[in-house]
Structure formats: structure tokens, C-alpha cells
Amino acid sequence: MPDQAHGGAAERRAEESVSARFTRIMNASTSRWGVLTDPPLVALASGAFLLAFLAALGRDAGPSVARALGALALAPIAVALAVSVALRGARRAVVAWLARQPFPVENLNAVLNGLGEALEVTFAGAVPDAAELNVELDKVHPDAFVTGGVEDARTLDIRIGVVDSKRNPAATNHQRYARVRELVERVLVPLAERYPIQSVRVK
């Protein structure tokens, strides 16, 4: 049977489906601004301004220039701290989103940690035609499509379609999280009205 939990039951289900405490990476994955807390990027930006600050001191550029460059060297750290504080409520927002869905979305921890390549959708009864479903998935992104499934288990696998970036993995993490939410909200929730869904699991 599809999950019909409501109210407190749905929230308890959502609470239990994600980590009790989010790490910096998990918090950052929920926001486009989370990339500003990525330690390598913060260090790179601060280091560049610090080098400019030291060069200005060596060339006797003047106290006003030195102060400005010194402040800029600290700015990336200050921004990272501010964003980190702003994202401390990310877990609460994720739990609220999970509780609103008409079926369980499992293993979202993987997405929040920058992992997960597909969604395994288990249906309560009939399974939709892959070609029909691909039409809807394509409206979200061309790289999201049905890759297979197990007929006896009434499952379909859907490719999330986000390629990891070696240069900026923090940005990719948010893209994956946002894509999963889009696939659930724009495709799977409407689909569940015609083909009841038992569960969705990140894999």
C-alpha cells in the first residue's frame, strides 16, 4: 500500500529518515549559497587577497590600500561563517519537505552528502510505461530518464542526471539536491495520483 501518513506520523517518518545532526556539507547542499562555505574555496579566496595584502605592504602602497586588502582577505571567512549560521535550520526545512510528500523519500542523506545517481521508485500496483514517464522527466532535465527497473518488484530506476564537478563539488551537491526535489515534486507526486507510489529511494 502507498504511504498515507499524515500530520505527526508523517513528520516522525521524515525525522527518522535523515541524520539527527547535519554536517556542514549537508547544510550547504540545501542552498545555492552553500558553496560559499566550502573550505577550499574560502581558503583560495582568502589566500589571493592575503597575497595581494602582503604585496601591498612590500611596495609601501599606503595604509588605506593595505587596510582594504586586509579586510578583503578576511571577507571570505566572514561570509562563510554568516552563511553557515544562516543554514543551521536546513535540517528542519528538509524534514518539513519530506513530511509533505505523499510517499516516503528514503536515503536523502546520500544526496545531502553529495552521493546518489538514481531514484528507485517502487509502485503499489501498476507501473507506468517508461516512455510515457520519460516525457515528463525530460521537462525537468534531458539528463533525467528511466534507466531500467524490476517488473516483479514493481520498480523503476530514474537517473538523477547530475554529473559531479571536480572543480566545484560543493555546487554539484546542491544541484543534485535541487534536482531530486524537482523530480519528486514535478513528476513523481503528480504521477502517484494515477500510479500510487509505495516509496522512492536514492541509490
Backbone as CSV, one residue per row, in Angstrom:
resi,resn,N_x,N_y,N_z,CA_x,CA_y,CA_z,C_x,C_y,C_z
1,MET,0.845,-1.196,0.000,0.000,0.000,0.000,0.881,1.247,0.000
2,PRO,0.471,2.304,-0.705,1.232,3.536,-0.654,1.171,4.157,0.720
3,ASP,2.214,4.932,1.064,2.257,5.567,2.372,1.199,6.652,2.464
4,GLN,0.400,6.585,3.527,-0.672,7.568,3.712,-0.502,8.318,5.028
5,ALA,0.732,8.357,5.546,0.966,9.022,6.827,0.664,10.501,6.727
6,HIS,0.050,11.050,7.772,-0.289,12.472,7.796,0.125,13.046,9.140
7,GLY,0.256,14.384,9.172,0.498,15.065,10.424,1.718,14.567,11.167
8,GLY,1.491,14.237,12.461,2.586,13.812,13.315,3.290,12.562,12.819
9,ALA,2.533,11.617,12.265,3.126,10.377,11.777,4.070,10.655,10.606
10,ALA,3.651,11.544,9.705,4.480,11.890,8.560,5.756,12.594,9.004
11,GLU,5.630,13.448,10.015,6.818,14.161,10.499,7.775,13.213,11.201
12,ARG,7.243,12.264,11.959,8.112,11.280,12.617,8.839,10.440,11.579
13,ARG,8.115,10.052,10.540,8.745,9.296,9.456,9.871,10.099,8.829
14,ALA,9.610,11.377,8.592,10.622,12.241,7.981,11.815,12.434,8.911
15,GLU,11.548,12.642,10.201,12.609,12.832,11.190,13.547,11.633,11.221
16,GLU,12.976,10.450,11.130,13.772,9.228,11.238,14.518,8.894,9.955
17,SER,14.153,9.547,8.855,14.747,9.179,7.564,16.032,9.935,7.241
18,VAL,16.358,10.963,8.039,17.601,11.714,7.802,18.430,11.745,9.081
19,SER,19.685,12.119,8.943,20.594,12.176,10.093,20.040,13.094,11.182
20,ALA,20.281,12.705,12.422,19.800,13.510,13.548,20.520,14.851,13.611
21,ARG,21.725,14.891,13.082,22.500,16.136,13.081,23.155,16.308,11.716
22,PHE,22.939,17.434,11.086,23.516,17.692,9.759,24.944,18.215,9.880
23,THR,25.804,17.734,9.002,27.164,18.251,8.919,27.158,19.538,8.092
24,ARG,28.321,20.204,8.032,28.414,21.416,7.215,28.063,21.113,5.765
25,ILE,28.549,19.982,5.256,28.295,19.620,3.864,26.805,19.416,3.620
26,MET,26.130,18.752,4.547,24.697,18.502,4.391,23.909,19.804,4.405
27,ASN,24.247,20.696,5.318,23.588,22.005,5.354,23.824,22.762,4.049
28,ALA,25.081,22.758,3.597,25.447,23.507,2.391,24.732,22.983,1.158
29,SER,24.484,21.686,1.106,23.852,21.087,-0.074,22.429,21.569,-0.295
30,THR,21.803,22.093,0.747,20.402,22.509,0.626,20.239,23.900,0.031
31,SER,21.348,24.633,-0.164,21.243,26.021,-0.628,22.265,26.320,-1.718
32,ARG,21.876,27.175,-2.658,22.809,27.606,-3.696,23.961,28.410,-3.105
33,TRP,23.730,28.986,-1.918,24.774,29.770,-1.253,25.708,28.891,-0.433
34,GLY,25.400,27.624,-0.320,26.226,26.717,0.473,27.649,26.610,-0.026
35,VAL,27.844,26.840,-1.323,29.197,26.767,-1.888,30.121,27.782,-1.231
36,LEU,29.568,28.863,-0.688,30.390,29.901,-0.051,31.000,29.437,1.265
37,THR,30.572,28.265,1.758,31.139,27.726,2.997,32.170,26.640,2.721
38,ASP,32.421,26.340,1.458,33.346,25.267,1.099,34.774,25.661,1.487
39,PRO,35.428,24.945,2.414,36.760,25.337,2.899,37.810,25.585,1.812
40,PRO,37.942,24.717,0.785,38.949,25.010,-0.242,38.705,26.330,-0.974
41,LEU,37.436,26.633,-1.271,37.129,27.886,-1.959,37.369,29.090,-1.058
42,VAL,37.005,28.941,0.224,37.236,30.022,1.177,38.739,30.286,1.311
43,ALA,39.518,29.208,1.418,40.971,29.348,1.556,41.583,29.973,0.312
44,LEU,41.089,29.577,-0.862,41.619,30.120,-2.115,41.357,31.625,-2.216
45,ALA,40.126,32.025,-1.904,39.777,33.449,-1.992,40.550,34.266,-0.962
46,SER,40.600,33.762,0.280,41.329,34.486,1.314,42.815,34.564,0.991
47,GLY,43.363,33.466,0.471,44.785,33.430,0.129,45.151,34.423,-0.950
48,ALA,44.280,34.566,-1.934,44.550,35.506,-3.021,44.607,36.936,-2.498
49,PHE,43.651,37.289,-1.637,43.646,38.644,-1.069,44.810,38.841,-0.093
50,LEU,45.182,37.765,0.617,46.300,37.865,1.549,47.608,38.128,0.802
51,LEU,47.792,37.443,-0.323,48.996,37.678,-1.133,49.033,39.116,-1.636
52,ALA,47.864,39.606,-2.056,47.800,40.995,-2.518,48.102,41.957,-1.364
53,PHE,47.634,41.620,-0.174,47.889,42.441,1.020,49.383,42.496,1.325
54,LEU,50.033,41.321,1.296,51.471,41.270,1.574,52.269,42.004,0.501
55,ALA,51.815,41.879,-0.748,52.498,42.585,-1.837,52.362,44.092,-1.657
56,ALA,51.188,44.530,-1.208,50.968,45.957,-0.990,51.870,46.482,0.120
57,LEU,52.056,45.678,1.168,52.943,46.084,2.257,54.380,46.210,1.763
58,GLY,54.789,45.243,0.920,56.157,45.240,0.402,56.440,46.421,-0.510
59,ARG,55.403,46.899,-1.168,55.579,48.019,-2.104,55.230,49.362,-1.474
60,ASP,54.937,49.308,-0.185,54.565,50.531,0.539,53.422,51.265,-0.175
61,ALA,52.317,50.499,-0.406,51.185,51.037,-1.165,50.369,52.045,-0.367
62,GLY,50.637,52.164,0.898,49.876,53.113,1.697,48.943,52.399,2.658
63,PRO,48.669,52.999,3.810,47.846,52.339,4.835,46.409,52.064,4.404
64,SER,45.818,52.944,3.615,44.419,52.739,3.205,44.283,51.520,2.295
65,VAL,45.223,51.361,1.375,45.207,50.203,0.477,45.447,48.925,1.264
66,ALA,46.411,48.971,2.177,46.729,47.796,2.988,45.534,47.383,3.844
67,ARG,44.854,48.378,4.447,43.678,48.062,5.273,42.562,47.444,4.433
68,ALA,42.375,47.989,3.233,41.321,47.464,2.356,41.602,46.022,1.958
69,LEU,42.860,45.752,1.597,43.219,44.387,1.200,43.177,43.437,2.390
70,GLY,43.547,43.950,3.568,43.456,43.117,4.769,42.021,42.736,5.078
71,ALA,41.116,43.688,4.908,39.693,43.416,5.139,39.154,42.414,4.125
72,LEU,39.604,42.568,2.871,39.155,41.639,1.828,39.653,40.218,2.096
73,ALA,40.838,40.099,2.678,41.378,38.773,2.993,40.518,38.062,4.026
74,LEU,39.893,38.830,4.918,39.032,38.255,5.954,37.590,38.073,5.486
75,ALA,37.209,38.768,4.412,35.814,38.750,3.956,35.301,37.347,3.622
76,PRO,36.048,36.506,2.863,35.524,35.168,2.553,35.238,34.340,3.803
77,ILE,36.079,34.506,4.835,35.866,33.770,6.082,34.606,34.269,6.778
78,ALA,34.437,35.579,6.795,33.250,36.153,7.427,31.972,35.728,6.704
79,VAL,32.021,35.723,5.374,30.860,35.313,4.590,30.542,33.842,4.855
80,ALA,31.582,32.997,4.890,31.382,31.565,5.140,30.733,31.341,6.497
81,LEU,31.176,32.065,7.500,30.589,31.934,8.835,29.127,32.389,8.847
82,ALA,28.852,33.496,8.164,27.483,34.018,8.120,26.535,33.044,7.422
83,VAL,26.982,32.487,6.295,26.146,31.530,5.566,25.946,30.265,6.391
84,SER,27.003,29.806,7.054,26.894,28.607,7.889,25.845,28.791,8.979
85,VAL,25.847,29.966,9.604,24.857,30.257,10.645,23.447,30.291,10.041
86,ALA,23.326,30.901,8.869,22.020,31.006,8.210,21.457,29.640,7.833
87,LEU,22.345,28.674,7.574,21.902,27.347,7.131,21.738,26.352,8.276
88,ARG,21.848,26.829,9.498,21.722,25.915,10.642,20.330,25.305,10.736
89,GLY,19.335,25.937,10.120,17.978,25.396,10.141,17.668,24.502,8.957
90,ALA,18.708,24.099,8.212,18.490,23.305,6.998,17.814,21.974,7.291
91,ARG,18.185,21.318,8.370,17.581,20.020,8.684,16.079,20.161,8.903
92,ARG,15.686,21.196,9.614,14.261,21.428,9.869,13.495,21.590,8.557
93,ALA,14.087,22.324,7.604,13.434,22.537,6.306,13.355,21.238,5.510
94,VAL,14.412,20.421,5.564,14.418,19.142,4.847,13.357,18.210,5.415
95,VAL,13.286,18.129,6.734,12.283,17.269,7.382,10.872,17.719,7.011
96,ALA,10.642,19.025,6.997,9.317,19.552,6.639,8.962,19.177,5.206
97,TRP,9.952,19.248,4.298,9.699,18.884,2.898,9.372,17.398,2.780
98,LEU,10.148,16.569,3.449,9.900,15.121,3.400,8.512,14.780,3.938
99,ALA,8.110,15.450,5.006,6.815,15.164,5.632,5.642,15.541,4.734
100,ARG,5.874,16.497,3.813,4.790,16.933,2.908,4.562,15.960,1.757
101,GLN,5.497,15.071,1.501,5.352,14.189,0.347,4.371,13.047,0.645
102,PRO,3.617,12.612,-0.342,2.607,11.565,-0.109,3.181,10.151,-0.037
103,PHE,4.507,10.046,-0.136,5.184,8.744,-0.042,6.561,8.982,0.579
104,PRO,7.159,7.944,1.174,8.493,8.120,1.768,9.552,8.387,0.703
105,VAL,10.438,9.327,0.971,11.628,9.546,0.142,12.802,9.130,1.024
106,GLU,13.392,7.988,0.710,14.386,7.379,1.586,15.816,7.647,1.108
107,ASN,16.716,7.599,2.080,18.152,7.761,1.833,18.507,9.126,1.248
108,LEU,17.782,10.166,1.656,18.131,11.508,1.205,19.479,11.953,1.775
109,ASN,19.920,11.267,2.839,21.258,11.541,3.390,22.331,11.453,2.310
110,ALA,22.169,10.496,1.402,23.165,10.319,0.339,23.274,11.578,-0.514
111,VAL,22.139,12.120,-0.912,22.122,13.329,-1.742,22.736,14.504,-0.985
112,LEU,22.406,14.628,0.282,22.924,15.730,1.092,24.436,15.630,1.291
113,ASN,24.971,14.430,1.130,26.413,14.226,1.247,27.103,14.147,-0.111
114,GLY,26.378,14.535,-1.165,26.981,14.576,-2.496,27.034,13.250,-3.217
115,LEU,26.170,12.305,-2.833,26.150,10.988,-3.458,24.765,10.719,-4.049
116,GLY,24.655,9.597,-4.758,23.368,9.207,-5.340,23.288,9.508,-6.816
117,GLU,23.030,8.478,-7.600,22.950,8.625,-9.055,21.545,8.410,-9.599
118,ALA,20.685,7.765,-8.804,19.355,7.423,-9.331,18.319,7.376,-8.218
119,LEU,17.051,7.397,-8.634,15.928,7.209,-7.728,15.267,5.882,-8.066
120,GLU,15.136,5.036,-7.073,14.413,3.774,-7.253,12.982,3.993,-6.774
121,VAL,12.051,3.927,-7.707,10.646,4.182,-7.398,9.907,2.848,-7.344
122,THR,9.289,2.568,-6.204,8.522,1.336,-6.034,7.033,1.682,-6.052
123,PHE,6.302,1.025,-6.921,4.881,1.307,-7.090,4.038,0.313,-6.299
124,ALA,2.879,0.771,-5.863,1.986,-0.094,-5.089,1.244,-1.082,-5.980
125,GLY,1.079,-0.722,-7.241,0.370,-1.596,-8.168,0.977,-1.512,-9.547
126,ALA,0.180,-1.027,-10.499,0.648,-0.931,-11.876,1.832,0.022,-11.995
127,VAL,2.716,-0.303,-12.947,3.909,0.509,-13.201,3.704,1.271,-14.507
128,PRO,3.983,2.568,-14.539,3.786,3.338,-15.772,4.764,2.944,-16.862
129,ASP,4.394,3.235,-18.079,5.273,2.972,-19.212,6.482,3.906,-19.147
130,ALA,7.664,3.342,-19.366,8.898,4.127,-19.261,8.920,5.289,-20.246
131,ALA,8.444,5.049,-21.461,8.448,6.107,-22.476,7.548,7.267,-22.052
132,GLU,6.403,6.944,-21.486,5.474,7.972,-21.008,6.109,8.782,-19.875
133,LEU,6.777,8.084,-18.968,7.416,8.752,-17.842,8.585,9.619,-18.299
134,ASN,9.308,9.153,-19.312,10.450,9.923,-19.820,10.035,11.277,-20.380
135,VAL,8.844,11.346,-20.933,8.340,12.623,-21.455,8.262,13.650,-20.325
136,GLU,7.776,13.219,-19.169,7.655,14.116,-18.024,9.019,14.427,-17.424
137,LEU,9.887,13.431,-17.363,11.228,13.646,-16.805,12.022,14.628,-17.652
138,ASP,11.827,14.563,-18.950,12.549,15.449,-19.866,12.188,16.915,-19.634
139,LYS,10.984,17.154,-19.109,10.571,18.527,-18.819,11.357,19.109,-17.652
140,VAL,11.870,18.241,-16.791,12.716,18.687,-15.677,14.140,18.878,-16.167
141,HIS,14.680,17.851,-16.841,16.030,17.954,-17.418,16.228,16.785,-18.383
142,PRO,16.874,17.043,-19.532,17.093,15.967,-20.517,17.948,14.814,-19.999
143,ASP,18.763,15.079,-18.977,19.627,14.024,-18.445,18.939,13.148,-17.410
144,ALA,17.683,13.445,-17.098,16.907,12.621,-16.169,15.986,11.714,-16.985
145,PHE,16.147,10.406,-16.831,15.320,9.465,-17.597,15.332,8.098,-16.927
146,VAL,14.392,7.250,-17.340,14.285,5.891,-16.799,15.434,5.051,-17.352
147,THR,16.154,4.395,-16.445,17.290,3.569,-16.878,17.004,2.080,-16.781
148,GLY,15.917,1.716,-16.140,15.589,0.295,-16.007,14.611,0.088,-14.874
149,GLY,14.532,-1.151,-14.419,13.616,-1.479,-13.337,13.458,-2.984,-13.224
150,VAL,12.701,-3.400,-12.222,12.427,-4.817,-11.998,10.916,-4.995,-12.009
151,GLU,10.430,-5.674,-13.029,8.978,-5.785,-13.207,8.314,-6.492,-12.043
152,ASP,8.903,-7.604,-11.583,8.289,-8.360,-10.486,8.246,-7.558,-9.185
153,ALA,9.232,-6.697,-9.013,9.281,-5.876,-7.792,8.524,-4.568,-7.956
154,ARG,7.977,-4.330,-9.142,7.221,-3.111,-9.459,8.066,-1.854,-9.206
155,THR,9.310,-1.874,-9.709,10.197,-0.727,-9.520,10.691,-0.184,-10.853
156,LEU,10.995,1.118,-10.856,11.658,1.780,-11.969,12.819,2.590,-11.410
157,ASP,13.927,2.606,-12.125,15.077,3.413,-11.745,15.120,4.659,-12.621
158,ILE,15.256,5.811,-11.981,15.302,7.087,-12.701,16.656,7.737,-12.468
159,ARG,17.351,8.043,-13.541,18.650,8.718,-13.433,18.439,10.158,-12.995
160,ILE,19.162,10.572,-11.952,19.046,11.957,-11.474,19.645,12.914,-12.495
161,GLY,20.766,12.512,-13.083,21.324,13.276,-14.194,22.161,14.486,-13.825
162,VAL,22.862,14.431,-12.688,23.796,15.498,-12.315,25.198,14.913,-12.308
163,VAL,26.079,15.480,-13.114,27.455,14.991,-13.219,28.326,15.724,-12.212
164,ASP,29.085,14.970,-11.423,29.947,15.575,-10.412,31.003,16.471,-11.047
165,SER,31.225,17.616,-10.424,32.254,18.549,-10.872,33.509,18.362,-10.034
166,LYS,34.651,18.153,-10.695,35.903,18.006,-9.963,36.395,19.352,-9.455
167,ARG,36.039,20.419,-10.171,36.497,21.746,-9.778,35.655,22.351,-8.658
168,ASN,34.354,22.054,-8.689,33.456,22.677,-7.710,32.410,21.667,-7.229
169,PRO,32.842,20.663,-6.454,31.891,19.632,-5.999,30.791,20.173,-5.105
170,ALA,31.056,21.256,-4.368,30.035,21.813,-3.475,28.828,22.301,-4.267
171,ALA,29.069,22.917,-5.426,27.963,23.393,-6.264,27.183,22.208,-6.829
172,THR,27.891,21.146,-7.198,27.238,19.949,-7.718,26.327,19.323,-6.668
173,ASN,26.761,19.350,-5.416,25.946,18.775,-4.343,24.577,19.447,-4.280
174,HIS,24.571,20.775,-4.384,23.286,21.482,-4.344,22.460,21.187,-5.592
175,GLN,23.113,21.102,-6.740,22.390,20.796,-7.981,21.696,19.440,-7.876
176,ARG,22.377,18.463,-7.278,21.782,17.132,-7.128,20.580,17.181,-6.189
177,TYR,20.724,17.893,-5.082,19.618,18.015,-4.127,18.414,18.715,-4.779
178,ALA,18.688,19.800,-5.481,17.608,20.537,-6.146,16.943,19.684,-7.222
179,ARG,17.738,18.884,-7.945,17.178,18.032,-8.999,16.254,16.970,-8.416
180,VAL,16.672,16.361,-7.304,15.835,15.341,-6.662,14.503,15.945,-6.234
181,ARG,14.555,17.124,-5.655,13.309,17.778,-5.250,12.411,18.065,-6.448
182,GLU,13.008,18.518,-7.535,12.219,18.791,-8.746,11.587,17.521,-9.291
183,LEU,12.353,16.437,-9.340,11.831,15.182,-9.872,10.671,14.678,-9.017
184,VAL,10.801,14.814,-7.715,9.729,14.371,-6.819,8.490,15.244,-6.981
185,GLU,8.681,16.564,-6.902,7.542,17.484,-6.901,6.849,17.590,-8.255
186,ARG,7.644,17.664,-9.327,7.065,17.931,-10.643,6.664,16.677,-11.398
187,VAL,7.272,15.544,-11.061,6.987,14.315,-11.815,6.338,13.239,-10.953
188,LEU,6.974,12.880,-9.843,6.513,11.713,-9.094,5.239,11.967,-8.292
189,VAL,5.100,13.148,-7.702,3.872,13.429,-6.945,2.643,13.413,-7.864
190,PRO,2.676,14.107,-9.011,1.526,14.004,-9.928,1.325,12.578,-10.449
191,LEU,2.446,11.886,-10.710,2.347,10.511,-11.216,1.654,9.602,-10.207
192,ALA,1.894,9.836,-8.917,1.345,8.979,-7.871,-0.181,9.027,-7.810
193,GLU,-0.781,10.056,-8.389,-2.237,10.126,-8.416,-2.831,9.077,-9.343
194,ARG,-2.048,8.708,-10.373,-2.517,7.685,-11.320,-1.885,6.327,-11.065
195,TYR,-0.635,6.362,-10.607,0.096,5.118,-10.307,0.639,5.253,-8.880
196,PRO,-0.145,4.819,-7.880,0.270,5.004,-6.481,1.703,4.517,-6.216
197,ILE,2.468,5.365,-5.546,3.874,5.067,-5.258,4.018,4.624,-3.805
198,GLN,4.708,3.529,-3.619,4.943,2.999,-2.277,6.124,3.689,-1.613
199,SER,7.193,3.892,-2.385,8.365,4.575,-1.833,9.282,5.036,-2.957
200,VAL,10.138,6.007,-2.627,11.192,6.483,-3.521,12.489,6.414,-2.725
201,ARG,13.501,5.811,-3.304,14.772,5.649,-2.589,15.940,6.105,-3.453
202,VAL,16.811,6.932,-2.864,18.031,7.346,-3.559,19.008,6.180,-3.556
203,LYS,19.620,5.925,-4.703,20.576,4.811,-4.783,21.784,5.207,-5.633
